[in-house]
Amino acid sequence: MNCRETQELIHGFVDSELGLVWNLEMEHHIHECPS
Amino acid sequence: VPEKAELARFEQVVLPHLGAAYNLARWITGNAHDAEDVVQQSYLRALQFFGGFRGENSRPWLLTIVRNTCFTWLRQNRFSELSTEQIHGREREPRDPESMLLAAAQSEMVRKAIEELPPEFREVIILREMEELSYKEIADIASIPVGTVMSRLARARSRLQELLSGLMTSGVRA
């Protein structure tokens, strides 16, 4: 997952609406992303 | 004319959502009086089609009817002419007069900002933030894909933030 995709999904993530797989992808990106 | 048993079931299943129906109609029409008319029409429609309702959760079903009735009303009554009538808040009472004034000012500011949103943005904000519906329920009500709910909500929140910043800046200057 890249930063652009993260931006697109951030509201769904905050609202807990993404489902398990996307949530894990988001959490991984948020923890690992240098920017 | 629905049977007595059907009417009783309607009262039990649909009437408890009157508050949510009015809230959605009030925000979409922007007018308390029109919201009452829209809700009345919506309930008549709901009663008419209640025989076909087979789901377990009647709230999204009813809100879909309210939403469609609202947009029919908007098309018929030109959105730009909507009034900005004040609604009564349901917030908890703050402790002191200063915080009461502050809370009232903030509430008024949020109300103004929401009223300035385009109807499709206002709709998703109300359904999500006030009615606390899931993306799936909003998607069903508005007949749009879940992905569109997410992007529309993102744009609506962003627009709301801009509007609130503008209102706060003008409030500080005033």
Backbone of each chain as ProteinMPNN parsed JSONL, in Angstrom:
{"seq_chain_A": "MNCRETQELIHGFVDSELGLVWNLEMEHHIHECPS", "coords_chain_A": {"N_chain_A": [[0.851, -1.208, 0.0], [0.538, 2.217, -0.848], [1.2, 5.771, -0.125], [-0.741, 7.328, -1.378], [-2.929, 5.603, -1.691], [-3.41, 5.154, 0.982], [-4.294, 7.658, 1.81], [-6.721, 7.729, 0.455], [-8.155, 5.814, 1.79], [-8.269, 6.527, 4.422], [-10.416, 7.654, 5.855], [-12.277, 5.582, 5.991], [-10.78, 3.85, 7.491], [-10.466, 5.21, 9.954], [-13.134, 5.253, 10.667], [-13.546, 2.628, 11.201], [-14.379, 0.878, 9.125], [-13.232, -0.668, 7.211], [-12.659, -3.401, 7.172], [-10.893, -6.46, 7.987], [-8.497, -7.132, 6.454], [-7.771, -4.795, 4.963], [-7.567, -3.04, 7.081], [-5.333, -4.055, 8.459], [-3.41, -3.668, 6.501], [-3.419, -0.891, 6.372], [-2.639, -0.199, 8.994], [-0.081, -1.285, 8.976], [1.135, 0.288, 6.983], [0.945, 2.835, 8.15], [2.578, 2.563, 10.366], [5.024, 1.991, 9.205], [5.619, 3.877, 7.247], [7.845, 6.349, 6.104], [7.247, 9.008, 5.562]], "CA_chain_A": [[0.0, 0.0, 0.0], [1.315, 3.456, -0.88], [0.613, 6.919, 0.608], [-1.958, 7.798, -2.054], [-4.011, 4.677, -1.309], [-3.694, 5.396, 2.403], [-5.126, 8.871, 1.874], [-8.078, 7.411, -0.017], [-8.844, 4.906, 2.706], [-8.075, 6.931, 5.817], [-11.704, 7.87, 6.539], [-12.82, 4.265, 6.278], [-9.963, 3.29, 8.57], [-10.842, 5.907, 11.194], [-14.513, 4.86, 10.984], [-13.571, 1.159, 11.376], [-15.283, 0.344, 8.105], [-12.463, -1.25, 6.113], [-12.51, -4.851, 7.206], [-9.637, -6.898, 8.603], [-7.316, -7.104, 5.584], [-7.391, -3.407, 4.691], [-7.152, -2.443, 8.356], [-3.957, -4.472, 8.725], [-2.578, -2.969, 5.505], [-3.329, 0.512, 6.796], [-1.816, -0.131, 10.216], [1.291, -1.554, 8.563], [1.662, 1.464, 6.287], [1.056, 3.965, 9.088], [3.746, 2.339, 11.229], [6.266, 1.869, 8.464], [5.83, 4.951, 6.269], [8.753, 7.385, 6.608], [6.664, 10.35, 5.424]], "C_chain_A": [[0.882, 1.252, 0.0], [0.548, 4.605, -0.187], [-0.699, 7.396, -0.034], [-3.159, 6.914, -1.676], [-4.412, 4.884, 0.152], [-4.603, 6.61, 2.565], [-6.578, 8.578, 1.492], [-8.876, 6.607, 1.013], [-8.874, 5.385, 4.159], [-9.407, 7.143, 6.561], [-12.376, 6.544, 6.9], [-12.083, 3.6, 7.425], [-10.371, 3.891, 9.913], [-12.25, 5.488, 11.638], [-14.662, 3.35, 11.222], [-14.491, 0.476, 10.377], [-14.542, -0.448, 7.022], [-12.452, -2.775, 6.075], [-11.073, -5.215, 7.591], [-8.418, -6.689, 7.704], [-6.841, -5.677, 5.341], [-6.943, -2.691, 5.965], [-5.694, -2.776, 8.658], [-2.986, -3.784, 7.764], [-2.354, -1.523, 5.926], [-2.42, 0.651, 8.017], [-0.339, -0.33, 9.867], [1.889, -0.306, 7.905], [1.902, 2.626, 7.254], [2.3, 3.791, 9.989], [5.067, 2.396, 10.464], [6.617, 3.071, 7.592], [6.769, 6.04, 6.828], [8.173, 8.795, 6.509], [5.508, 10.462, 6.373]], "O_chain_A": [[1.852, 1.336, 0.754], [-0.583, 4.434, 0.268], [-1.633, 7.808, 0.655], [-4.247, 7.409, -1.383], [-5.587, 4.801, 0.509], [-5.552, 6.595, 3.349], [-7.52, 9.088, 2.098], [-10.1, 6.708, 1.093], [-9.441, 4.717, 5.024], [-9.51, 6.847, 7.751], [-12.965, 6.403, 7.971], [-12.675, 2.881, 8.228], [-10.592, 3.169, 10.886], [-12.525, 5.382, 12.834], [-15.772, 2.857, 11.421], [-15.283, -0.394, 10.738], [-15.146, -0.854, 6.03], [-12.249, -3.361, 5.012], [-10.166, -4.385, 7.526], [-7.414, -6.129, 8.145], [-5.657, -5.376, 5.492], [-6.052, -1.842, 5.931], [-4.917, -1.909, 9.059], [-1.893, -3.372, 8.153], [-1.241, -1.002, 5.846], [-1.545, 1.515, 8.058], [0.535, 0.361, 10.39], [3.004, 0.104, 8.228], [2.925, 3.308, 7.185], [2.977, 4.764, 10.322], [6.096, 2.799, 11.008], [7.781, 3.264, 7.238], [6.514, 6.586, 7.902], [8.554, 9.68, 7.276], [4.859, 11.506, 6.435]]}, "seq_chain_B": "VPEKAELARFEQVVLPHLGAAYNLARWITGNAHDAEDVVQQSYLRALQFFGGFRGENSRPWLLTIVRNTCFTWLRQNRFSELSTEQIHGREREPRDPESMLLAAAQSEMVRKAIEELPPEFREVIILREMEELSYKEIADIASIPVGTVMSRLARARSRLQELLSGLMTSGVRA", "coords_chain_B": {"N_chain_B": [[-56.268, -0.506, 2.17], [-54.351, -1.09, 5.045], [-54.356, -4.084, 7.064], [-55.5, -4.584, 10.482], [-53.625, -5.962, 12.063], [-51.354, -5.62, 10.527], [-51.053, -2.865, 10.67], [-50.493, -2.617, 13.379], [-48.04, -3.916, 13.487], [-46.579, -2.215, 11.887], [-46.591, 0.107, 13.458], [-45.079, -0.807, 15.563], [-42.628, -1.466, 14.39], [-41.781, 0.612, 12.666], [-42.538, 3.182, 13.611], [-40.874, 3.793, 15.909], [-38.646, 4.992, 14.759], [-39.138, 7.566, 14.152], [-37.92, 9.911, 15.114], [-35.31, 9.786, 13.99], [-36.014, 9.88, 11.326], [-37.179, 12.418, 11.141], [-34.991, 13.988, 11.845], [-33.164, 13.526, 9.713], [-34.716, 14.491, 7.57], [-35.057, 17.126, 8.373], [-32.499, 18.172, 8.216], [-31.858, 17.786, 5.527], [-33.869, 19.163, 4.103], [-33.639, 21.598, 5.321], [-35.411, 22.998, 6.823], [-37.787, 23.239, 9.327], [-40.607, 23.061, 9.184], [-41.095, 22.09, 6.572], [-39.751, 19.721, 6.819], [-41.421, 18.311, 8.535], [-43.628, 17.947, 6.842], [-42.425, 16.381, 4.862], [-41.702, 14.125, 6.339], [-44.196, 13.193, 7.072], [-45.275, 12.544, 4.539], [-43.426, 10.596, 3.895], [-43.925, 8.619, 5.802], [-46.467, 7.868, 5.058], [-45.901, 6.76, 2.566], [-44.237, 4.719, 3.437], [-46.025, 3.167, 4.888], [-47.68, 2.393, 2.852], [-45.995, 0.736, 1.359], [-45.244, -1.123, 3.167], [-46.011, -3.763, 3.355], [-44.339, -5.082, 1.642], [-41.949, -5.063, 2.924], [-39.342, -6.953, 4.139], [-37.121, -7.114, 5.634], [-34.868, -7.099, 8.556], [-33.915, -4.871, 9.828], [-35.427, -1.966, 10.177], [-34.8, 0.697, 10.156], [-32.747, 1.697, 8.209], [-34.287, 1.122, 5.949], [-36.581, 2.758, 6.251], [-35.287, 5.264, 6.324], [-34.296, 5.379, 3.773], [-36.611, 5.803, 2.3], [-37.372, 8.271, 3.387], [-35.21, 9.824, 2.61], [-35.408, 9.721, -0.226], [-37.878, 10.938, -0.549], [-37.275, 13.448, 0.439], [-35.412, 14.385, -1.49], [-36.995, 14.465, -3.717], [-38.688, 16.447, -2.878], [-36.823, 18.557, -2.729], [-36.144, 18.867, -5.417], [-38.546, 19.825, -6.354], [-38.867, 22.207, -5.009], [-36.763, 24.028, -5.282], [-33.653, 24.236, -4.204], [-31.982, 26.42, -3.522], [-33.576, 28.263, -2.289], [-33.996, 27.56, 0.276], [-34.593, 28.038, 3.768], [-32.767, 29.202, 6.696], [-33.525, 28.249, 9.166], [-33.353, 27.983, 12.698], [-32.409, 25.111, 14.596], [-33.281, 23.157, 17.498], [-30.879, 22.242, 19.812], [-29.57, 19.168, 21.289], [-27.761, 18.93, 23.296], [-25.742, 18.052, 26.154], [-26.036, 19.877, 29.219], [-23.724, 22.426, 29.789], [-21.432, 23.296, 32.513], [-20.971, 25.946, 33.51], [-21.874, 29.471, 32.931], [-20.147, 30.653, 31.025], [-19.002, 28.486, 29.58], [-21.369, 27.484, 28.64], [-22.174, 29.49, 26.862], [-20.076, 29.331, 25.033], [-20.356, 26.701, 24.082], [-22.868, 26.944, 22.879], [-22.281, 28.791, 20.873], [-20.447, 27.324, 19.358], [-22.023, 25.17, 18.578], [-23.914, 26.461, 17.017], [-22.258, 27.367, 15.003], [-21.395, 24.971, 13.815], [-23.849, 24.036, 12.942], [-24.477, 26.013, 11.031], [-22.383, 25.585, 9.217], [-22.904, 22.951, 8.337], [-25.335, 23.367, 7.087], [-24.498, 24.8, 4.908], [-23.297, 22.984, 3.302], [-23.318, 21.119, 0.192], [-26.303, 19.289, -0.785], [-25.805, 16.463, -1.207], [-23.481, 16.023, 0.186], [-24.204, 16.861, 2.721], [-26.091, 14.987, 3.327], [-24.595, 12.517, 3.66], [-23.027, 13.198, 5.839], [-24.924, 13.656, 7.866], [-26.156, 11.136, 8.026], [-24.009, 9.543, 8.794], [-22.633, 10.861, 11.01], [-24.639, 11.735, 12.754], [-26.812, 9.919, 12.698], [-25.356, 7.679, 12.907], [-24.93, 5.544, 11.113], [-23.744, 2.638, 9.296], [-21.25, 2.419, 6.647], [-22.214, 0.72, 4.714], [-24.981, 0.733, 5.188], [-25.506, 3.418, 4.636], [-24.79, 3.456, 1.962], [-26.763, 1.793, 0.897], [-29.055, 3.306, 1.468], [-28.609, 5.704, 0.032], [-28.305, 4.734, -2.479], [-25.75, 4.268, -3.668], [-22.36, 3.13, -4.386], [-20.321, 1.553, -1.795], [-17.71, 2.486, -1.811], [-18.047, 5.004, -2.886], [-19.457, 6.199, -0.853], [-17.452, 6.398, 1.055], [-15.554, 8.12, -0.229], [-17.16, 10.344, -0.655], [-17.848, 11.062, 1.904], [-15.341, 11.715, 2.872], [-14.757, 13.976, 1.328], [-16.864, 15.577, 2.128], [-16.342, 15.952, 4.864], [-13.929, 17.278, 4.68], [-14.726, 19.611, 3.368], [-16.459, 20.593, 5.283], [-14.686, 21.149, 7.299], [-13.239, 23.242, 6.115], [-15.28, 25.149, 5.901], [-15.908, 25.547, 8.594], [-13.49, 26.581, 9.513], [-13.473, 28.984, 8.136], [-15.747, 30.196, 9.245], [-14.965, 30.396, 11.901], [-12.784, 32.102, 11.705], [-14.026, 34.427, 10.727], [-15.648, 34.855, 12.889], [-13.825, 35.468, 14.893], [-12.804, 37.843, 13.926], [-15.051, 39.454, 14.046]], "CA_chain_B": [[-56.126, -0.171, 3.591], [-53.675, -2.194, 5.738], [-55.116, -4.762, 8.114], [-55.211, -4.134, 11.844], [-52.371, -6.58, 12.499], [-50.283, -4.978, 9.752], [-50.887, -1.533, 11.261], [-49.84, -2.79, 14.682], [-46.632, -4.239, 13.211], [-45.991, -0.965, 11.372], [-46.363, 0.979, 14.621], [-44.025, -1.396, 16.383], [-41.354, -1.57, 13.672], [-41.372, 1.83, 11.953], [-42.742, 4.412, 14.398], [-39.759, 4.172, 16.789], [-37.601, 5.715, 14.033], [-39.671, 8.881, 13.784], [-36.902, 10.926, 15.435], [-34.252, 9.714, 12.981], [-36.624, 10.324, 10.068], [-37.329, 13.874, 11.204], [-33.646, 14.572, 11.861], [-32.64, 13.494, 8.347], [-35.529, 15.402, 6.748], [-34.797, 18.499, 8.822], [-31.203, 18.62, 7.71], [-31.827, 17.832, 4.059], [-34.725, 20.244, 3.612], [-33.176, 22.847, 5.925], [-36.592, 23.728, 7.269], [-38.54, 22.381, 10.259], [-41.982, 22.856, 8.705], [-41.034, 21.201, 5.406], [-39.33, 18.401, 7.309], [-42.628, 17.642, 9.05], [-44.399, 17.508, 5.664], [-41.69, 15.29, 4.207], [-41.799, 12.934, 7.195], [-45.574, 12.707, 6.952], [-45.351, 11.875, 3.23], [-42.581, 9.397, 3.956], [-44.618, 7.591, 6.585], [-47.575, 7.364, 4.23], [-45.286, 5.856, 1.59], [-43.744, 3.55, 4.167], [-47.198, 2.349, 5.215], [-48.152, 1.847, 1.58], [-45.11, -0.326, 0.879], [-44.794, -1.914, 4.318], [-46.282, -5.178, 3.079], [-43.194, -5.647, 0.921], [-40.734, -4.996, 3.735], [-39.049, -8.265, 4.711], [-35.838, -7.064, 6.353], [-34.897, -7.078, 10.017], [-33.6, -3.529, 10.303], [-36.337, -1.065, 9.462], [-34.324, 2.086, 10.127], [-32.252, 2.064, 6.885], [-35.396, 1.043, 4.982], [-37.371, 3.986, 6.402], [-34.478, 6.433, 5.956], [-34.229, 5.413, 2.308], [-37.861, 6.44, 1.86], [-37.295, 9.689, 3.785], [-34.189, 10.438, 1.762], [-35.957, 9.886, -1.57], [-38.947, 11.945, -0.465], [-36.594, 14.735, 0.605], [-34.821, 14.858, -2.74], [-38.123, 14.831, -4.586], [-39.113, 17.766, -2.374], [-35.802, 19.541, -3.119], [-36.286, 19.123, -6.851], [-39.787, 20.592, -6.575], [-38.902, 23.483, -4.277], [-35.521, 24.778, -5.491], [-32.81, 24.165, -3.02], [-31.372, 27.706, -3.16], [-34.508, 29.098, -1.531], [-34.199, 27.01, 1.618], [-34.316, 28.964, 4.862], [-31.749, 28.741, 7.637], [-34.185, 28.238, 10.464], [-32.54, 27.364, 13.743], [-32.983, 23.925, 15.249], [-32.956, 23.078, 18.911], [-29.856, 21.245, 20.087], [-29.872, 18.202, 22.342], [-26.501, 18.688, 23.986], [-25.773, 18.087, 27.617], [-25.855, 21.228, 29.759], [-22.414, 22.706, 30.355], [-21.532, 23.614, 33.934], [-21.023, 27.368, 33.864], [-22.417, 30.31, 31.858], [-19.159, 30.891, 29.964], [-18.931, 27.308, 28.709], [-22.674, 27.375, 27.963], [-22.125, 30.41, 25.728], [-19.112, 28.789, 24.086], [-20.979, 25.519, 23.464], [-23.95, 27.418, 22.009], [-21.653, 29.412, 19.7], [-19.863, 26.253, 18.539], [-23.129, 24.414, 18.012], [-24.479, 27.311, 15.975], [-21.281, 27.402, 13.914], [-21.456, 23.663, 13.14], [-25.144, 24.003, 12.245], [-24.346, 26.856, 9.838], [-21.471, 24.929, 8.27], [-23.605, 21.8, 7.744], [-26.368, 23.886, 6.175], [-23.865, 25.312, 3.689], [-22.816, 21.879, 2.469], [-24.246, 20.658, -0.848], [-27.188, 18.25, -0.231], [-25.265, 15.094, -1.202], [-22.487, 15.971, 1.263], [-24.942, 16.992, 3.973], [-26.759, 13.703, 3.55], [-23.699, 11.5, 4.231], [-22.603, 13.672, 7.17], [-26.025, 13.416, 8.814], [-26.358, 9.688, 8.208], [-22.867, 8.955, 9.505], [-22.265, 11.486, 12.285], [-25.784, 11.888, 13.652], [-27.572, 8.666, 12.787], [-24.35, 6.641, 13.178], [-25.138, 4.373, 10.245], [-22.525, 2.096, 8.69], [-21.079, 2.792, 5.235], [-23.089, -0.159, 3.926], [-26.354, 1.236, 5.33], [-25.58, 4.69, 3.892], [-24.75, 3.093, 0.535], [-28.095, 1.282, 0.543], [-30.026, 4.408, 1.523], [-28.366, 6.687, -1.032], [-28.13, 3.994, -3.744], [-24.407, 4.5, -4.21], [-21.438, 2.103, -3.894], [-19.681, 1.842, -0.505], [-16.524, 3.312, -2.1], [-18.51, 6.385, -3.086], [-19.777, 6.72, 0.489], [-16.189, 6.764, 1.713], [-14.957, 9.308, -0.844], [-18.066, 11.478, -0.448], [-17.704, 11.435, 3.32], [-14.031, 12.378, 2.996], [-14.879, 15.334, 0.756], [-17.81, 16.334, 2.958], [-15.645, 16.34, 6.093], [-12.93, 18.277, 4.307], [-15.482, 20.846, 3.087], [-16.973, 21.05, 6.576], [-13.528, 21.717, 8.002], [-12.974, 24.551, 5.492], [-16.368, 26.058, 6.276], [-15.769, 25.876, 10.019], [-12.336, 27.476, 9.638], [-13.935, 30.299, 7.665], [-16.683, 30.764, 10.23], [-14.214, 30.729, 13.114], [-11.989, 33.289, 11.388], [-14.919, 35.593, 10.672], [-16.124, 35.06, 14.259], [-12.755, 36.12, 15.657], [-12.702, 39.223, 13.43], [-16.274, 40.224, 14.356]], "C_chain_B": [[-55.462, -1.35, 4.313], [-54.556, -2.8, 6.821], [-54.658, -4.289, 9.486], [-53.856, -4.684, 12.343], [-51.165, -5.935, 11.812], [-49.992, -3.585, 10.319], [-50.147, -1.623, 12.598], [-48.353, -3.082, 14.485], [-45.894, -2.996, 12.72], [-45.643, -0.034, 12.538], [-45.176, 0.487, 15.445], [-42.652, -1.289, 15.707], [-40.868, -0.226, 13.133], [-41.497, 3.098, 12.805], [-41.579, 4.772, 15.325], [-38.663, 4.989, 16.094], [-38.061, 7.094, 13.573], [-38.636, 9.985, 14.012], [-35.802, 10.966, 14.389], [-34.768, 10.227, 11.639], [-36.727, 11.844, 10.038], [-35.955, 14.552, 11.132], [-33.068, 14.639, 10.443], [-33.395, 14.49, 7.469], [-35.237, 16.861, 7.098], [-33.497, 19.03, 8.229], [-31.177, 18.698, 6.193], [-32.694, 18.975, 3.538], [-34.279, 21.601, 4.154], [-34.312, 23.643, 6.542], [-37.486, 22.808, 8.105], [-39.94, 22.047, 9.736], [-42.009, 21.886, 7.524], [-40.627, 19.791, 5.813], [-40.536, 17.624, 7.831], [-43.481, 17.111, 7.898], [-43.754, 16.292, 5.015], [-41.819, 14.0, 5.019], [-43.199, 12.33, 7.104], [-45.763, 11.94, 5.631], [-44.586, 10.553, 3.256], [-43.276, 8.275, 4.707], [-45.811, 7.018, 5.825], [-47.05, 6.379, 3.187], [-44.84, 4.567, 2.257], [-44.894, 2.588, 4.472], [-47.718, 1.636, 3.969], [-47.322, 0.634, 1.142], [-44.667, -1.281, 1.994], [-44.998, -3.415, 4.112], [-45.108, -5.868, 2.4], [-41.911, -5.642, 1.726], [-40.497, -6.333, 4.422], [-37.778, -8.252, 5.565], [-36.014, -7.08, 7.859], [-34.689, -5.673, 10.561], [-34.424, -2.503, 9.529], [-35.809, 0.369, 9.354], [-33.729, 2.483, 8.765], [-33.359, 2.061, 5.827], [-36.225, 2.331, 5.039], [-36.575, 5.207, 5.946], [-34.27, 6.528, 4.446], [-35.467, 6.122, 1.752], [-37.829, 7.937, 2.18], [-36.335, 10.435, 2.859], [-34.743, 10.711, 0.355], [-37.066, 10.929, -1.592], [-38.344, 13.341, -0.332], [-36.07, 15.261, -0.727], [-35.894, 15.167, -3.784], [-38.598, 16.226, -4.198], [-38.127, 18.854, -2.817], [-35.921, 19.897, -4.598], [-37.49, 20.017, -7.118], [-39.736, 21.997, -5.974], [-37.607, 24.286, -4.338], [-34.702, 24.94, -4.22], [-32.294, 25.537, -2.56], [-32.289, 28.578, -2.314], [-34.748, 28.591, -0.115], [-33.846, 28.032, 2.688], [-33.239, 28.393, 5.779], [-32.32, 28.774, 9.054], [-33.369, 27.471, 11.516], [-33.22, 26.11, 14.314], [-32.556, 23.909, 16.708], [-31.987, 21.936, 19.155], [-30.286, 20.309, 21.199], [-28.615, 17.907, 23.15], [-26.694, 18.7, 25.499], [-25.48, 19.494, 28.103], [-24.426, 21.418, 30.268], [-22.553, 23.233, 31.788], [-21.697, 25.102, 34.239], [-21.488, 28.217, 32.682], [-21.442, 30.517, 30.703], [-19.079, 29.7, 29.01], [-20.262, 27.057, 28.003], [-22.699, 28.249, 26.713], [-21.225, 29.862, 24.633], [-19.718, 27.597, 23.334], [-22.076, 25.932, 22.497], [-23.377, 28.009, 20.721], [-21.082, 28.343, 18.777], [-20.949, 25.45, 17.833], [-23.757, 25.165, 16.842], [-23.563, 27.333, 14.739], [-21.331, 26.097, 13.108], [-22.753, 23.568, 12.335], [-25.073, 24.808, 10.941], [-23.5, 26.174, 8.775], [-22.168, 23.756, 7.576], [-24.652, 22.293, 6.738], [-25.774, 24.407, 4.864], [-23.331, 24.202, 2.788], [-23.815, 21.58, 1.35], [-25.071, 19.482, -0.308], [-26.573, 16.859, -0.169], [-24.189, 14.928, -0.13], [-23.198, 16.005, 2.622], [-25.584, 15.645, 4.35], [-25.82, 12.686, 4.209], [-23.211, 11.912, 5.622], [-23.688, 13.369, 8.207], [-26.177, 11.921, 9.097], [-25.228, 9.051, 9.007], [-22.714, 9.54, 10.919], [-23.445, 11.599, 13.255], [-26.56, 10.588, 13.815], [-26.659, 7.46, 13.018], [-24.59, 5.362, 12.376], [-23.805, 3.908, 9.676], [-22.442, 2.562, 7.226], [-22.048, 1.985, 4.358], [-24.534, 0.356, 3.985], [-26.531, 2.546, 4.56], [-25.619, 4.411, 2.388], [-26.117, 2.605, 0.071], [-29.12, 2.41, 0.48], [-29.866, 5.345, 0.331], [-28.216, 6.049, -2.411], [-26.811, 4.329, -4.423], [-23.488, 3.391, -3.678], [-20.78, 2.53, -2.571], [-18.448, 2.737, -0.707], [-16.893, 4.775, -2.289], [-18.89, 7.016, -1.751], [-18.497, 7.219, 1.147], [-15.6, 8.036, 1.103], [-15.838, 10.54, -0.624], [-17.969, 12.008, 0.989], [-16.389, 12.184, 3.543], [-14.12, 13.817, 2.481], [-15.811, 16.195, 1.605], [-17.139, 16.819, 4.244], [-14.623, 17.437, 5.812], [-13.592, 19.644, 4.068], [-16.001, 21.462, 4.399], [-15.864, 21.73, 7.376], [-13.213, 23.121, 7.446], [-14.021, 25.571, 5.93], [-16.241, 26.498, 7.729], [-14.581, 26.807, 10.252], [-12.734, 28.895, 9.242], [-14.833, 30.975, 8.682], [-15.952, 31.181, 11.507], [-13.397, 31.995, 12.893], [-12.872, 34.531, 11.38], [-15.483, 35.9, 12.06], [-15.11, 35.792, 15.102], [-12.645, 37.581, 15.261], [-13.871, 40.075, 13.896], [-16.234, 40.815, 15.761]], "O_chain_B": [[-55.939, -2.481, 4.215], [-55.391, -2.12, 7.416], [-53.595, -3.687, 9.64], [-53.063, -3.968, 12.954], [-50.113, -5.732, 12.419], [-48.835, -3.179, 10.433], [-49.284, -0.798, 12.899], [-47.509, -2.565, 15.218], [-44.743, -2.755, 13.084], [-44.552, 0.533, 12.596], [-44.38, 1.277, 15.952], [-41.643, -1.052, 16.37], [-39.667, 0.044, 13.143], [-40.649, 3.986, 12.722], [-41.313, 5.959, 15.516], [-37.839, 5.61, 16.765], [-37.44, 7.709, 12.706], [-38.498, 10.889, 13.187], [-35.4, 12.042, 13.946], [-34.056, 10.917, 10.91], [-36.403, 12.478, 9.034], [-35.783, 15.559, 10.445], [-32.548, 15.673, 10.025], [-32.784, 15.244, 6.713], [-35.178, 17.72, 6.218], [-33.411, 20.182, 7.802], [-30.538, 19.587, 5.631], [-32.285, 19.685, 2.619], [-34.51, 22.632, 3.522], [-34.177, 24.847, 6.76], [-37.889, 21.737, 7.651], [-40.397, 20.908, 9.831], [-42.836, 20.975, 7.477], [-41.086, 18.803, 5.24], [-40.656, 16.422, 7.596], [-43.991, 15.992, 7.95], [-44.42, 15.318, 4.666], [-42.019, 12.922, 4.46], [-43.36, 11.111, 7.063], [-46.327, 10.846, 5.605], [-45.033, 9.54, 2.718], [-43.223, 7.116, 4.295], [-46.122, 5.833, 5.937], [-47.64, 5.325, 2.945], [-45.032, 3.472, 1.727], [-44.763, 1.372, 4.336], [-48.13, 0.476, 4.006], [-47.853, -0.352, 0.63], [-43.814, -2.143, 1.779], [-44.24, -4.23, 4.637], [-44.902, -7.072, 2.554], [-40.891, -6.157, 1.269], [-41.336, -6.8, 5.192], [-37.408, -9.271, 6.148], [-37.13, -7.076, 8.378], [-35.214, -5.321, 11.617], [-34.143, -2.214, 8.366], [-36.311, 1.161, 8.557], [-34.143, 3.496, 8.201], [-33.365, 2.897, 4.923], [-36.533, 2.922, 4.005], [-37.11, 6.083, 5.265], [-34.091, 7.619, 3.905], [-35.364, 6.942, 0.84], [-38.209, 8.765, 1.352], [-36.626, 11.536, 2.394], [-34.566, 11.803, -0.185], [-37.179, 11.708, -2.538], [-38.844, 14.299, -0.921], [-36.256, 16.432, -1.058], [-35.706, 16.037, -4.634], [-38.872, 17.071, -5.051], [-38.538, 19.939, -3.229], [-35.816, 21.061, -4.984], [-37.454, 20.867, -8.008], [-40.487, 22.877, -6.393], [-37.393, 25.156, -3.493], [-35.049, 25.691, -3.308], [-32.18, 25.79, -1.361], [-31.829, 29.532, -1.686], [-35.594, 29.118, 0.608], [-32.901, 28.805, 2.525], [-32.852, 27.232, 5.645], [-31.69, 29.257, 9.995], [-32.776, 26.433, 11.223], [-34.438, 26.066, 14.487], [-31.591, 24.567, 17.095], [-32.239, 20.8, 18.754], [-31.22, 20.59, 21.95], [-28.418, 16.79, 23.629], [-27.648, 19.263, 26.035], [-24.74, 20.23, 27.449], [-23.967, 20.638, 31.103], [-23.651, 23.575, 32.226], [-22.469, 25.476, 35.122], [-21.498, 27.738, 31.548], [-21.848, 30.555, 29.541], [-19.087, 29.869, 27.79], [-20.295, 26.492, 26.91], [-23.169, 27.834, 25.654], [-21.563, 29.918, 23.451], [-19.607, 27.498, 22.112], [-22.21, 25.35, 21.421], [-23.896, 27.776, 19.63], [-21.213, 28.438, 17.556], [-20.823, 25.097, 16.66], [-24.086, 24.576, 15.813], [-24.027, 27.32, 13.599], [-21.311, 26.117, 11.878], [-22.761, 23.088, 11.201], [-25.538, 24.361, 9.893], [-23.842, 26.177, 7.592], [-22.037, 23.586, 6.364], [-24.827, 21.703, 5.672], [-26.455, 24.453, 3.839], [-22.958, 24.454, 1.642], [-25.019, 21.763, 1.529], [-24.584, 18.744, 0.549], [-26.785, 16.139, 0.807], [-24.001, 13.834, 0.403], [-22.838, 15.275, 3.545], [-25.609, 15.24, 5.512], [-26.191, 12.058, 5.2], [-23.006, 11.058, 6.485], [-23.391, 12.881, 9.297], [-26.307, 11.5, 10.246], [-25.455, 8.135, 9.798], [-22.671, 8.799, 11.901], [-23.244, 11.561, 14.469], [-26.92, 10.202, 14.927], [-27.132, 6.357, 13.29], [-24.468, 4.252, 12.894], [-22.854, 4.684, 9.583], [-23.424, 3.031, 6.651], [-22.619, 2.5, 3.396], [-25.223, 0.41, 2.967], [-27.556, 2.766, 3.916], [-26.373, 5.037, 1.644], [-26.574, 2.959, -1.015], [-29.944, 2.467, -0.432], [-30.847, 5.735, -0.302], [-28.022, 6.752, -3.403], [-26.773, 4.635, -5.615], [-23.783, 2.78, -2.652], [-20.696, 3.721, -2.269], [-18.17, 3.622, 0.102], [-16.145, 5.671, -1.899], [-18.677, 8.209, -1.535], [-18.457, 8.309, 1.718], [-15.19, 8.937, 1.835], [-15.331, 11.645, -0.431], [-18.003, 13.212, 1.242], [-16.33, 13.153, 4.299], [-13.624, 14.749, 3.114], [-15.578, 17.391, 1.781], [-17.341, 17.958, 4.664], [-14.468, 18.385, 6.582], [-13.09, 20.681, 4.501], [-15.981, 22.679, 4.587], [-16.081, 22.747, 8.035], [-12.956, 24.056, 8.204], [-13.695, 26.705, 6.283], [-16.44, 27.668, 8.056], [-14.65, 27.713, 11.082], [-12.386, 29.868, 9.911], [-14.703, 32.169, 8.951], [-16.285, 32.197, 12.116], [-13.319, 32.857, 13.769], [-12.514, 35.561, 11.953], [-15.763, 37.056, 12.379], [-15.465, 36.633, 15.927], [-12.428, 38.453, 16.102], [-13.718, 41.276, 14.119], [-17.179, 41.487, 16.175]]}, "name": "protein", "num_of_chains": 2, "seq": "MNCRETQELIHGFVDSELGLVWNLEMEHHIHECPSVPEKAELARFEQVVLPHLGAAYNLARWITGNAHDAEDVVQQSYLRALQFFGGFRGENSRPWLLTIVRNTCFTWLRQNRFSELSTEQIHGREREPRDPESMLLAAAQSEMVRKAIEELPPEFREVIILREMEELSYKEIADIASIPVGTVMSRLARARSRLQELLSGLMTSGVRA"}
